[in-house]
Amino acid sequence: MEFKGISRTFSTVGEMQYETIGAFWDELARVYGRENLRGLGYNWTDTSIEYVIGLIEGDIDEQNVNVTLPDYGWNCVAGKTEKLGDIYRDIYKDGPLKYEIEMFDDEGNCQIEFYR
């Protein structure tokens, strides 16, 4: 599977990524619509995460990265965006991830696909 989009690196110190990645989503949602976006997190370090936002359908004109992902072996959970921290605590209790793909809608729902 190929994931194409715009890549940025975010700090994870003090869980800052929730706010800064949220602002990144808001920026692109104004142009492409939140429900057509998906975000990929990968290459975690002790202090950062690489994060790419791409489209569910189509390509972003300014895309600057293409990440090759596994086709099989993904797990999926869904919930409320306001509970995102709790959702991730539950996901991570079984160990670190190699990749995560997030999708959100304007009604406050989220879906997380993850690969270990």
C-alpha positions in Angstrom: 0.0 0.0 0.0 1.3 3.5 -0.8 0.6 6.5 1.4 1.1 9.8 -0.3 0.9 13.2 1.3 2.5 16.1 3.1 5.1 15.2 5.7 6.1 17.1 8.9 7.9 16.1 12.0 6.3 16.9 15.4 7.6 16.8 19.0 6.1 14.2 21.3 7.6 15.8 24.4 4.8 16.3 26.9 2.3 14.8 24.4 2.5 18.1 22.4 1.8 16.1 19.2 -2.0 16.1 19.9 -2.2 19.9 19.7 0.3 20.4 16.8 -0.9 17.5 14.7 -4.5 18.7 15.3 -3.5 22.2 13.9 -1.9 20.4 10.9 -5.3 18.6 10.4 -7.2 21.8 10.7 -5.0 23.5 8.1 -5.6 20.8 5.5 -9.2 20.2 6.4 -10.0 23.8 5.4 -8.8 23.0 1.9 -9.7 19.3 1.4 -12.4 18.6 4.0 -11.7 16.6 7.2 -13.5 13.5 6.1 -11.3 13.1 3.0 -8.1 13.2 5.1 -6.1 10.5 6.7 -2.9 10.8 8.7 0.0 8.5 9.0 2.3 8.4 12.0 5.6 6.5 11.9 9.4 6.8 12.7 8.9 7.6 16.3 11.9 8.6 18.4 12.0 9.4 22.1 11.1 13.0 21.2 9.4 13.1 17.8 7.1 11.5 15.3 7.0 11.8 11.5 3.4 12.5 10.4 2.0 12.6 6.9 -1.5 13.8 5.9 -2.9 12.5 2.6 -6.3 12.1 1.0 -8.6 9.1 1.2 -9.5 9.8 -2.4 -7.1 11.7 -4.8 -3.7 13.3 -4.2 -2.7 16.5 -2.4 -1.1 18.9 -4.9 1.8 19.8 -2.6 2.6 16.2 -1.5 6.2 15.7 -0.6 6.4 12.1 0.5 5.4 8.6 -0.6 5.5 5.9 2.1 5.3 2.2 1.3 3.2 0.4 3.9 2.4 -3.3 4.5 -0.8 -4.5 2.8 -1.8 -6.9 5.6 -1.6 -7.3 9.4 -3.4 -4.1 10.4 -5.7 -3.7 13.4 -8.5 -1.1 13.7 -10.3 0.6 16.5 -12.9 3.4 16.4 -14.1 5.8 19.1 -14.6 9.5 20.0 -11.9 12.0 19.2 -12.2 13.5 22.7 -11.0 10.1 24.0 -8.0 9.9 21.7 -5.5 9.7 24.6 -7.3 6.8 26.2 -7.6 5.0 22.8 -3.8 5.3 22.3 -3.1 4.2 25.9 -5.1 1.0 25.2 -3.4 0.5 21.8 0.1 0.9 23.2 -0.4 -1.4 26.2 0.5 -4.2 23.8 3.7 -2.5 22.7 5.0 0.0 20.2 3.7 0.6 16.7 5.5 0.8 13.4 2.6 2.7 11.7 -0.7 4.3 12.6 -3.3 5.7 10.2 -5.9 8.1 11.7 -9.2 9.3 10.2 -11.5 11.9 11.8 -14.9 13.4 11.0 -16.6 16.6 12.0 -18.9 14.8 14.3 -16.1 13.9 16.7 -15.5 10.3 15.6 -12.1 8.8 14.9 -10.8 5.5 13.4 -7.3 4.3 14.0 -5.6 1.6 12.0 -2.3 0.4 13.4 0.5 -2.0 12.5 3.1 -3.5 14.9 
